[in-house]
Amino acid sequence: MKIDKSPTQSKKFLAYLVSEISTKALMAWLVTHIGTLDIYETSLLLGMIISSSCLTIGYVLGQVALDKYMSAAVDILDKDEEKVKKESK
């Protein structure tokens, strides 16, 4: 039983990638097109950086947990298949 697929085939990964690219582009635009940063623009930029970082960490940790769960489930199912094959012989 093989479950591996490339990241570009995952809808979650593509949505995450679009979100990250748009957030980074908006942050770059804020930094380059605003001459002086007042408290509102600084707080907006800081909020974007913090939320983007939290989402990135959450996505990566979620994928790690999912991969561990899937590998454990595959191992259990493979052991069950081997057990059934041995009993049928």
NORKABEL-V267895 format. One line per field, one symbol per residue. phi: phi as a letter, one per 30 degrees, with the letter a starting at -180 (. if undefined). Layout:
phi: ???
This chain:
phi: .ccdbddddcddddddddddddddddddddddccdcccddddddddddddddddddddddddddddddddddddddddddddddddddd
